[in-house]
Every structure is written in structure tokens, then in C-alpha cells.
Amino acid sequence: MIILITSQYKMKKNLKKNIGSIDRLTRLVASIALAIPFVTGLVSREVGIILLAISLILFLTSITGFCPLYSIFGLNTSSKINRTEQ
């Protein structure tokens, strides 16, 4: 139990927000737009699953405010105020 709590704390500490509010909103809108063709059946099943997977990734990064690719490439679109709070 203690190991689990410690590992969650370390993981949470490393997941600093690196996505700004405009970027988050854009990702949220894009995730909805990519999910619509799958839900309505406008695309084939295979293409729909790919779009849904991309949509899920965008949605999760939008909700959490953390993008692993931004972290790898050293990008940060969050405001300077948010950076100092972390």
C-alpha cells in the first residue's frame, strides 16, 4: 500500500501541466470532431477505430493538461503564471 502511494506521488509529481488553456480547448474540440464520424458511421470500422483512438488521446491530454510528447520535446504552452504554480 505504501509503495503504491509513493509511486503515485512520484508519477503525479512528474506530470506537470504543459498544455495551456487554448491548447486544451483546441484538443477537446478536435477530439469531439474526430469521434463524430465513428459514432455516426460515416467511415469504415477500421478508420473509425483509428479516429477514435486519436480522439481518446486528445481528450485525455486535454483533461489532464499534460502531453507526453510536449515533455519529450521540451514544449510548454501553459502560461507563465501556471508554470510558477507547479
Salt bridges, closest charged atoms under 4 A:
ASP23 OD1 - ARG27 NE 3.23
